[in-house]
């Protein structure tokens, strides 16, 4: 039995790490603070295990706990690491390039990475000024996602599970998606024509590393009226020029 005021020993080994990361992932949706029982429900853990892990994360600064409600939120250690990785990846340098791309194309310009089955926008016009958060969208239904799937990292797992339909145009058949990814690689860019939401047209290109894999995906997004077929070649030229600049700007610090 631990002494009063001390934390109980957390579960040992990789399972404990996996469970702790699962708790942190519960806060991806930027929703309200969560109780131990809500964390348990979202992770499939027992309430006692979720509570024990959450208290360990509080002690290390990865979670905060409201003293009045006993509910949890992300802690300062997460914010600090987020800021560090943002700058280490050079993402603070990407904003001006995306602003120029948006001005030249009249479209919203965004930069995204892969996070599991989602494309997560880190910088660009889709990032909300109030929260600093960008869109988090399924890979198969977006041009950004198709780029990340077409030029995967060797460490990226294959896309698994059902392909949900968001509009009548969403590709939900794995064979059809594979064929679209092959076309994307062949032409060097991806298109989304109303596959994620009606009235949205997006063109995306890869920001490649030396592998080459898509370290990032770069997109311009507008309506079909603002990005008609005859405008696609011009938008593609500007997008590729921006991607080439970002290929250098987003290199690790020791390679810039």
N, C-alpha and C positions, 0 to 999 in steps of 0.2 A: 504494500500500500504506500503510495507516494506521500511525502510529508505535506501538511496543509500549505496551500499557496504555490505548490510546485506542479509542473505539468506531468501528466502520466507519460510513460515512454510510448512513442509512436510505433506503429507496426514497422517491422524491419524489412530491408531489402527493396527490390525493384517494385514490388506490389504496393508498398507504401508511397513511393514516388509517383507511381501511376495514379493512385487514388487521390493524392494531393493535387496533382495536375488536373485531374477530373473535377475537383472542387473549384479550382480557379477558372476552369472553362465554363462553369455554370454562370459566370458573370458576363459572357460574351454578348448577351443581348442588351446590355446597358439598362436592364430593368431595375426594379426596386431592390432594396436590401433583402437578403434572404435569411431565413431562420435555419437552424440545424436540421429540422424536419424537412424543410424544402430542399436543402442541399442533399439530404439522404434520398429523397424521392427522385431528384434529378440524376443522381449518380448510381442509384441502386444499392447504396450502402445502408447499413443499419444506422439508426439515429445516433447511437452511442459512438460508433466509429466515425461518422461524419462530424460529430461534435468534438471528438478527440483530435481529429486531423485539423479541423478549423481552428481550434485553440492553439495548436502548434504553429499554424500559419499566422495567427495573430501575434504570437510571441516572436516570430521572425520578420514581422512587418509586411507580410504578403497579404494579409487580411486585416481589416479594422472591425471592431465589434462595438456597436452602440451600447453604451452602459445602460440606457433606459429601456431599450427594446430587446437587447441581447441579439439583435440581428447583425448580419455580416455584410461587409462591402469590401471591395478591393483596397489594399493598403498602400502605403507610400513606397514600399520596395518595388511594387509592380510599376508605379509611375516612374520611378527612377530608372529602372531597367528599360522601360519603354522609351524614355528620352535618350538613353545611351544608345540603344540599338538604332533609333531613328537617325541619330547623327553619325554613328559608325557606318551605317549603310549609305550615308550621303544623301538621305532623303530631304534634308533641309535645302539641298542645292537643286532639287528637282522642281520646286514650286515655280520659280521664274521661267523655266523652260516650258512648263505646262501652260502658264499664263500666255506666253507668246504663241504657243500652238492653238490655244483657244481663240486668241485674237485673229490669227491668220485663217482659221477655218470657220469661225462663227459657231463653234460647237463646244460642248463641255469636254474638257480634257482630263483624263484620270490615269493614275498609275496604280497597279494592283500586284499582289503576290498571291500565291496559293496557300490556303490554310485548310488542310483536309479536303473535303468535297466542295469548298467554297473559294471564290475569288474575293479577296478583301482589298478594297481601295484604301490606300494609305495617304495619298497626296492627290490634290486636284479639286475640280469644281464640285464633285459630289461629297466632299468632306464637309460636314456641318460645322460652321464656325462656333456654334454654341457648345458643342461637345468634342470637336476634333475627331469625330468618328465618320468613316466613310461607309459606303454600302457593303454589305456582305451577301453575295449572291451565289447560287449553285453554279458550278463550273459549266455544266452542259447547256445552260440556257443563255449564256452571255458570250459576246465576242472575246472579252477578257479571259473568260474561262477556257474557251476553245484554244486560244493561244497557249495558255499554260498547260493544257492537255496535249497540244500538238508538239510542243518542245519541252517535254518533261525533264526534270532532274532525275538522275539515277536513283535518288533516294525517295522519289515520289511514289506512293502506292498507287496501284491501278484504281480507277473509279469503280466503286462497288455499290450495290444496292439498286433500287428502282430509280428510273429517271422520271421525275415528276413533271407533269405538264402544267405550265403557267399560262399559256395561251394555246390556241389551236395550232400555232406554228412551232411550238417547242418540239425538239427532237427527243422522243422518248424511246426509240428503238436503238439498242446498242450498235447494231450493224449500220444503221443510218448515221449515227454519231461518228463511228469509226470512218465511214466514207467521207463525212464532212471534215474530219480532222486530216485525212489524207489530202483533200483539196486545199485545206488551209496551209499545210506544209508546202504543197506544190506551188501555190501562188504567193506565199509569204505573208499572208494576212488572213484575218477572220472577219466574218460579218455576222451580225445579229439583226435580223429583220423581224421585229415584233415577236421574238421568241421568249423574251423575259417579261415584257409588258406591251400592251397594244400601243401603237404610235411611236415606238422607239426604234431608231436605227443606229447601230454602232459599228465602227470599223476599228479593229485592233491589230497591233503589230507586236512582235516580241522585242524585248531588250535582252540580247543574248550574252552569255558568258563565253568562255573559250571552249566549252564542251562540244558543240553549242547546246545549251539549254536556256530556256526562258527564265532568267532570274526575276524578271518583272514582265508584266504585260501593260502596254500603253494603248489607250483608246480615245477616240473622239466620238461623242454621242450627241445626237440631235433627233429631230423628227425626220421622216422621209422627205417632207417638203424642204427642210433646211439642208438635207444631205441626199439629194437625188442622185440617180445613176451617173449623170454627166458630171457631177461634182466629186465623185469618188476618186478618180485619178489624181486630182489636185490635192484632195485631203490626204491621200495615201503618200504623196510626195512629202508633204509637210510632216506627217506622222513619222515617216521613216527618218527624216532629218532630225526630228526631236529624239527618236529612239537612238540614233547614232550618237548624239550628244550625251544622252543619259548613259549609254554604254560606258563612256569614260568617266562621267561625273559620279556614277554609282559604283565604281570599282572600290574594293577595300582600300583603306587609307594607304597601306604600304604598296599598293599597285597603281595609285593615281599618278 
